[in-house]
Amino acid sequence: MSTSDIEPAPRPRRRDAQERHDRLIVAAQREFAARGVDASLEKIARDADVAIGTLYRHFPTRLDLLLAALEPRLREFSEGSKKALEIDDPWQGFVSYLENLFRVQAGDRGFNDFLSRRFPGSADTERIHDQMCRQIDDVLTRAQEAGEARADITLADIVNLIWSNGRMIDATSTTAPNAWRRQLHLMLDAYRAQRAHPIPEPPMTEQQLYDAMVRLSTAG
């Protein structure tokens, strides 16, 4: 390893600065989970008992704060995804991956919004979304190659399912919080190769899908 590979360790925050940082994350987790990605940063700052300028010193952009707040959800999703990807049975791996994805989606409106949108100005969010798309492609392709999932399903179809599930979660979260599981398994029956019938509309292209996800992020 050359000396150019060695970076100095980041200076530890002062105790009071660390406490403000931690309060901001707790307040952001609560507000994003309840209100979604477009939650008020001013309210988050007030709930953390700091000035809005302090929030921006710790988190220069909304996405910086969002990623910090979603870190436990992203870790939870990643751990469940890893288990699903290790399942030998291709169809069960596909089902397990989607169940894990929708379970985490149902528990946090901020994560729900994050799944549904693209933020092209952020390399970190693009990397996370690209990884999710590769995982979905992997579990779907494996189920298709095994003859279990219908061959004409695409990534765009799964993202459309994520969008529709997000709206369902918004409508049922306080009245029937597990209703998403029934809808998911109804759709999984439709995805089985044995249920396949010709579809009159072609799937969205990758570019159409990406543009739609970007549009959602700018429309809020």
LINJO-V113413 format. One record per run of one state. SS is the DSSP state (a for helix, b for strand, c for the rest). FROM is the first residue (numbers start at 1). LEN is the number of residues. If there is no record, write none. Layout:
SS,FROM,LEN / SS,FROM,LEN
This chain:
c,1,2 / a,3,3 / c,6,9 / a,15,21 / c,36,5 / a,41,7 / c,48,4 / a,52,7 / c,59,3 / a,62,24 / c,86,4 / a,90,17 / c,107,2 / a,109,8 / c,117,6 / a,123,23 / c,146,3 / b,149,1 / c,150,5 / a,155,18 / c,173,6 / a,179,13 / b,192,1 / a,193,3 / c,196,10 / a,206,14 / c,220,1
